[in-house]
Amino acid sequence: MPMNAVDEIKKQALALNVEERVLLAESLLSSLPPVTEEWSEAEELAEAERREREIETGQAQALHDSEFWKRVEARRRK
Protein backbone atom coordinates (compact mmCIF):
# COMPACT_ATOMS: atom_id res chain seq x y z
CA MET A 1 0.00 0.00 0.00
CA PRO A 2 1.60 3.32 -1.05
CA MET A 3 2.17 6.01 1.55
CA ASN A 4 0.44 9.31 1.14
CA ALA A 5 2.41 12.55 1.40
CA VAL A 6 1.48 13.17 5.06
CA ASP A 7 2.58 9.67 6.07
CA GLU A 8 5.89 10.13 4.28
CA ILE A 9 6.52 13.54 5.86
CA LYS A 10 5.57 12.15 9.27
CA LYS A 11 8.00 9.25 8.82
CA GLN A 12 10.80 11.64 7.88
CA ALA A 13 9.96 14.03 10.72
CA LEU A 14 10.03 11.24 13.30
CA ALA A 15 13.51 10.30 12.10
CA LEU A 16 14.82 13.76 13.07
CA ASN A 17 16.59 14.26 16.37
CA VAL A 18 14.69 15.89 19.23
CA GLU A 19 16.00 19.40 18.62
CA GLU A 20 15.10 19.25 14.93
CA ARG A 21 11.60 17.94 15.75
CA VAL A 22 11.10 20.80 18.21
CA LEU A 23 12.08 23.35 15.57
CA LEU A 24 9.79 21.70 13.03
CA ALA A 25 6.89 21.57 15.50
CA GLU A 26 7.36 25.23 16.41
CA SER A 27 7.41 26.17 12.74
CA LEU A 28 4.27 24.18 11.97
CA LEU A 29 2.40 25.51 15.00
CA SER A 30 3.32 29.10 14.20
CA SER A 31 1.93 28.62 10.68
CA LEU A 32 -1.56 27.87 12.03
CA PRO A 33 -4.16 30.58 12.47
CA PRO A 34 -4.58 31.78 16.05
CA VAL A 35 -7.13 30.04 18.20
CA THR A 36 -10.00 32.43 18.68
CA GLU A 37 -12.30 30.28 20.79
CA GLU A 38 -12.31 31.72 24.25
CA TRP A 39 -14.79 30.53 26.81
CA SER A 40 -16.42 32.83 29.25
CA GLU A 41 -16.42 31.90 32.91
CA ALA A 42 -20.10 30.96 32.57
CA GLU A 43 -19.36 28.66 29.62
CA GLU A 44 -16.51 26.99 31.50
CA LEU A 45 -18.77 26.44 34.51
CA ALA A 46 -21.56 25.03 32.31
CA GLU A 47 -19.10 22.61 30.69
CA ALA A 48 -17.78 21.48 34.08
CA GLU A 49 -21.33 20.92 35.32
CA ARG A 50 -22.22 18.98 32.16
CA ARG A 51 -19.21 16.71 32.62
CA GLU A 52 -20.01 16.22 36.30
CA ARG A 53 -23.59 15.18 35.39
CA GLU A 54 -22.24 12.68 32.83
CA ILE A 55 -20.05 11.10 35.50
CA GLU A 56 -22.85 11.05 38.07
CA THR A 57 -25.32 9.43 35.64
CA GLY A 58 -22.79 6.89 34.39
CA GLN A 59 -22.66 8.32 30.85
CA ALA A 60 -18.94 8.98 31.35
CA GLN A 61 -16.30 7.50 33.57
CA ALA A 62 -13.76 9.55 35.48
CA LEU A 63 -10.12 8.71 34.85
CA HIS A 64 -7.20 8.89 37.22
CA ASP A 65 -4.65 11.34 35.83
CA SER A 66 -2.11 8.54 35.24
CA GLU A 67 -4.65 6.68 33.07
CA PHE A 68 -5.46 9.87 31.18
CA TRP A 69 -1.79 10.48 30.33
CA LYS A 70 -1.30 6.81 29.43
CA ARG A 71 -4.11 7.13 26.87
CA VAL A 72 -2.72 10.42 25.54
CA GLU A 73 0.67 8.79 24.98
CA ALA A 74 -0.93 5.78 23.28
CA ARG A 75 -2.75 8.06 20.84
CA ARG A 76 0.43 10.00 20.11
CA ARG A 77 2.15 6.78 19.07
CA LYS A 78 -0.52 5.99 16.44
C-alpha positions in Angstrom: 0.0 0.0 0.0 1.6 3.3 -1.1 2.2 6.0 1.6 0.4 9.3 1.1 2.4 12.6 1.4 1.5 13.2 5.1 2.6 9.7 6.1 5.9 10.1 4.3 6.5 13.5 5.9 5.6 12.2 9.3 8.0 9.2 8.8 10.8 11.6 7.9 10.0 14.0 10.7 10.0 11.2 13.3 13.5 10.3 12.1 14.8 13.8 13.1 16.6 14.3 16.4 14.7 15.9 19.2 16.0 19.4 18.6 15.1 19.3 14.9 11.6 17.9 15.7 11.1 20.8 18.2 12.1 23.3 15.6 9.8 21.7 13.0 6.9 21.6 15.5 7.4 25.2 16.4 7.4 26.2 12.7 4.3 24.2 12.0 2.4 25.5 15.0 3.3 29.1 14.2 1.9 28.6 10.7 -1.6 27.9 12.0 -4.2 30.6 12.5 -4.6 31.8 16.0 -7.1 30.0 18.2 -10.0 32.4 18.7 -12.3 30.3 20.8 -12.3 31.7 24.2 -14.8 30.5 26.8 -16.4 32.8 29.2 -16.4 31.9 32.9 -20.1 31.0 32.6 -19.4 28.7 29.6 -16.5 27.0 31.5 -18.8 26.4 34.5 -21.6 25.0 32.3 -19.1 22.6 30.7 -17.8 21.5 34.1 -21.3 20.9 35.3 -22.2 19.0 32.2 -19.2 16.7 32.6 -20.0 16.2 36.3 -23.6 15.2 35.4 -22.2 12.7 32.8 -20.0 11.1 35.5 -22.8 11.1 38.1 -25.3 9.4 35.6 -22.8 6.9 34.4 -22.7 8.3 30.9 -18.9 9.0 31.4 -16.3 7.5 33.6 -13.8 9.6 35.5 -10.1 8.7 34.9 -7.2 8.9 37.2 -4.7 11.3 35.8 -2.1 8.5 35.2 -4.7 6.7 33.1 -5.5 9.9 31.2 -1.8 10.5 30.3 -1.3 6.8 29.4 -4.1 7.1 26.9 -2.7 10.4 25.5 0.7 8.8 25.0 -0.9 5.8 23.3 -2.8 8.1 20.8 0.4 10.0 20.1 2.1 6.8 19.1 -0.5 6.0 16.4 
